[in-house]
Amino acid sequence: MSTGTEAAKENQPPTEETKTEEAIKPEQQNPDVEETVAAQRDTTFKSLVLSAHGGYDKVKLHIKKGCPAPTIGEVLVRVKACGMNFADLMARQGLYDRLPSLPVSLGMECAGIVEQLGEGVTDRQVGDKVMVLNRFGLWQELVCVQSNHTFLMPVEMSFEEGAALLVNYITAYMILFNFGNLKPNQSVLVHMAAGGVGTAAVQLCKTVENVTIFGTASACKHENIKQNGVSHPIDYRTNDYVEELRKISQKGVDIVMDPLGGPDTCKSFNLLKPMGKLVIYGAANLLTGQRKNLMALAKSWWNQFSISAMQLIHSNKAVCGFHLGHLDEEIDLISNVVNTLLDLYVKGKIKPRIDSTFPFEQVGDAMRHLQERKNVGKVILIPDMPKEAAEKNANEGVKKDADKVAKKEARDETKNEAKKEEN
Ligand SMILES: NC(=O)c1ccc[n+]([C@@H]2O[C@H](COP(=O)([O-])OP(=O)(O)OC[C@H]3O[C@@H](n4cnc5c(N)ncnc54)[C@H](OP(=O)(O)O)[C@@H]3O)[C@@H](O)[C@H]2O)c1
């Protein structure tokens, strides 16, 4: 999407965590609206700012002063929930090319309420519940965005769901239907099937008759992905997913969605049936820890999939690349997809799965949660989560981790006892 927004205003010198910034524009200071301006000047709002590339601590909470004012074609939105994406983790490490120079407020999707209209905006009203899509800058309590980057939410949709829908479902939809041309009785391999895009893809596959869905995920998530609609869950961490898939379908699959890159793209291509389609849309293999790993970058580059035009002709397969961040000027294309998705949502055919919600103050924990592969579905950030809810959230996180450790200890004990008995 174009960047004539509040997001672009982030490209400013760094600020201290507690230091406030003036966000109001001088031209807004008109004597006729003195009272409003005074109120606006007293406003403060939270913003999550990436100040340098690196670990979880590089995204910091800033308190900004003044109310951003929408310019021509923009609306001011009070943000209630924000979606976290894998790309935000890559951005933190300096591996995402769609960001301006630092410091910058991260976040490419959110949901909230329209508070003010800029000049010329006729398609939105104050009080509208909207979802917002932008290249960056949406992890803020207040954002100014072009009105055509906002989408009206159905009344029954929660802000958390609204913040979880756009990036994941647009991506999955365009891969499966625009590129993949998914048809009844076909088969699909969905990598990262328990994640945000993975969950969306599985639900969308289920809207087509008799589609066989192979889904890779950590073993502990298999029950969840089965419930979501995966026909054959595969534990890619302890088994070779190619072998596992071929045991069930010797000929392979019709579509592979590849968010991994590196050597996995080649494996995915080889898994295609004749006339099959591979859609490459990510490079998750680049992420091996908190910080950028040059070894992983080199390995991925060295193992990169490459094919000549003649080889492609002989293969009878299609290879496509998809990047939503590079479709930001394609407003009509995206709007049509969103309308289709909202129709599916209202009919109960798709429903974003919320894994967890974190207050802005715990953005580091939220990033760690996603990167340590603990999520099933979407991770959401809340700008103003009530204190009690935030504390409960933190305690539940600690309890979940403790439960996991206890379960692992119990498993290890059983294994040790079994070994002892064998000996
Ligand atoms: N091109 C585009 O326009 C576009 C748009 C959206 C997303 N994407 C891509 O789609 C993929 C999924 O994105 P998402 O936002 O929905 O995230 P997500 O799937 O929720 O990401 C987290 C999950 O990915 C799995 N995973 C696999 N490799 C991982 C790694 N190296 N580090 C951490 N987790 C890893 C883990 O699940 P398991 O435990 O099950 O392995 C983890 O729980 C990413 O590659 C992303 O870049 C691309």
The ligand as a Gaussian input file, in Angstrom:
#p B3LYP/6-31G(d) Opt

LIG

0 1
 N        4.858000     -13.498000       0.819000
 C        3.900000     -12.992000       1.564000
 O        3.184000     -12.085000       1.163000
 C        3.677000     -13.557000       2.941000
 C        2.619000     -13.100000       3.740000
 C        2.426000     -13.676000       4.999000
 C        3.299000     -14.675000       5.449000
 N        4.317000     -15.057000       4.650000
 C        5.232000     -16.141000       5.072000
 O        4.442000     -17.233000       5.523000
 C        5.111000     -17.922000       6.562000
 C        4.165000     -18.015000       7.746000
 O        3.960000     -16.712000       8.283000
 P        3.004000     -16.458000       9.529000
 O        3.054000     -15.000000       9.769000
 O        1.722000     -17.127000       9.291000
 O        3.782000     -17.158000      10.724000
 P        3.467000     -18.485000      11.525000
 O        3.231000     -19.589000      10.560000
 O        2.481000     -18.257000      12.566000
 O        4.932000     -18.686000      12.134000
 C        5.268000     -19.361000      13.245000
 C        5.332000     -20.881000      13.061000
 O        6.166000     -21.229000      11.965000
 C        6.785000     -22.497000      12.184000
 N        8.204000     -22.365000      11.802000
 C        8.780000     -22.962000      10.743000
 N       10.021000     -22.550000      10.605000
 C       10.270000     -21.681000      11.618000
 C       11.412000     -20.937000      12.011000
 N       12.557000     -20.991000      11.346000
 N       11.323000     -20.159000      13.110000
 C       10.170000     -20.075000      13.804000
 N        9.054000     -20.755000      13.455000
 C        9.107000     -21.557000      12.376000
 C        6.509000     -22.836000      13.645000
 O        5.470000     -23.802000      13.662000
 P        5.776000     -25.378000      13.827000
 O        6.109000     -25.587000      15.275000
 O        4.517000     -26.030000      13.472000
 O        6.898000     -25.668000      12.932000
 C        5.966000     -21.552000      14.235000
 O        5.043000     -21.783000      15.267000
 C        6.409000     -17.147000       6.806000
 O        7.449000     -17.714000       6.066000
 C        6.105000     -15.765000       6.261000
 O        7.254000     -15.043000       5.881000
 C        4.520000     -14.522000       3.420000

